[in-house]
Amino acid sequence: MAFSKNMKQALKIFTLASIFLLFAMSYWLLATHTHAVEAKPIAQQIRISPAILNIRLAPGKTYRYEIKIDNLLSVPLPVDAAMESFMTDEEGDYTFDKNDQSFRTNEIAPWINIDENKFIIPALSSKKLTVTVSLPKTIPIGGYYGMLFFTPRIPLSGQYQSVVSSKVGVLMLASIGVAEPFIAKANILTFQPTKFIFDSEPSSFVFRVKNNSLTHFSAKAFIEIGSIFHKPNIFEAEEKIILPGNIRRWNVTVPKRMSLIPIQWATLNVSTGNGTSISKNIIILHFPIRLALISITILSMIFFVIFRRKNIIKALKILIGKG
């Protein structure tokens, strides 16, 4: 028995709608059930405390600080200590290059003395090291920085011969001659979602903050998302140190929620210390694409079932051999 023109058209539309629905559901499952693979951390050989020396100094004075180094291996461990200057990028990654003269700007290394540059720590033991900072009487006001590195010399035989030696650093952040309370000068360069069309509420934001001060400060950032229909949600970002003249970049992920509200607002608040902060507001738009696709598919199928049910029933009877 031959198909009529209407039955062929109904079957074609029904088949296409079913394929489209399967595609939409597959996309939904892939997008919502993808998990990141975590990298296995490298085992530590030494542990340093404190990891950061955030200190305020005055010209012409001498300061002494104690560093504790723990040997985490079950064998004696030789360790080398050395000061290095560095530069940072927007992501906070450090770059070390002794041949680059720009690295000599605001470096604290010339005034640092370590009582021992090479030493051996007994197995599973600790050693305390004294770092002396001696400042000249005349020095420009501002921030001065350096990294005190400790490099373990792993034994080349036995159970540790395959262990990779990784140096550990103490970040030294010094403010010299800066008045208290210190009020940082900073501004937000950019604040925006990572995408401009969303299939749910925005899941991540990018923002950049520049430090226009003479010294560093610690930036604590919060993102507030809300609308006229629900209370705002506040999300805390990672705290980062910004060196003078530098820019730091954040990429903050926030929990996704299925929302039908297309217009919302977001506020970025960055605390710069001593009760001061800077902020920036933006309007965000989103359209629930996946929800809309599934809804359209279901409504289309319902429409054809209601208005083309006779042709569909006839076509199904033919397919099962009852026509």
Stockholm file with secondary structure:
# STOCKHOLM 1.0

chainA/1-323         MAFSKNMKQALKIFTLASIFLLFAMSYWLLATHTHAVEAKPIAQQIRISPAILNIRLAPGKTYRYEIKIDNLLSVPLPVDAAMESFMTDEEGDYTFDKNDQSFRTNEIAPWINIDENKFIIPALSSKKLTVTVSLPKTIPIGGYYGMLFFTPRIPLSGQYQSVVSSKVGVLMLASIGVAEPFIAKANILTFQPTKFIFDSEPSSFVFRVKNNSLTHFSAKAFIEIGSIFHKPNIFEAEEKIILPGNIRRWNVTVPKRMSLIPIQWATLNVSTGNGTSISKNIIILHFPIRLALISITILSMIFFVIFRRKNIIKALKILIGKG
#=GR chainA/1-323 SS CCCCHHHHHHHHHHHHHHHHHHHHHHHHHHHHSCCCCCCCCCCCSEEEECSEEEEEECTTCEEEEEEEEEECSSSCEEEEEEEECCEECTTCCEECCTTCGGGGTTBCGGGEEESCSEEEECTTCEEEEEEEEECCSCCCSEEEEEEEEEEECCCSSGGGTTCCCCCEEEEEEEEESCCSSCCCCEEEEEEEESCSSCSSSCCEEEEEEEECSSSCEEEEEEEEEEETTEEEEEEECCCEEECTTCEEEEEEECCCCCCCCCEEEEEEEEEEETTEEEEEEEEEECCCHHHHHHHHHHHHHHHHHHHSHHHHHHHHHHHTTCC
#=GC SS_cons         CCCCHHHHHHHHHHHHHHHHHHHHHHHHHHHHSCCCCCCCCCCCSEEEECSEEEEEECTTCEEEEEEEEEECSSSCEEEEEEEECCEECTTCCEECCTTCGGGGTTBCGGGEEESCSEEEECTTCEEEEEEEEECCSCCCSEEEEEEEEEEECCCSSGGGTTCCCCCEEEEEEEEESCCSSCCCCEEEEEEEESCSSCSSSCCEEEEEEEECSSSCEEEEEEEEEEETTEEEEEEECCCEEECTTCEEEEEEECCCCCCCCCEEEEEEEEEEETTEEEEEEEEEECCCHHHHHHHHHHHHHHHHHHHSHHHHHHHHHHHTTCC
//
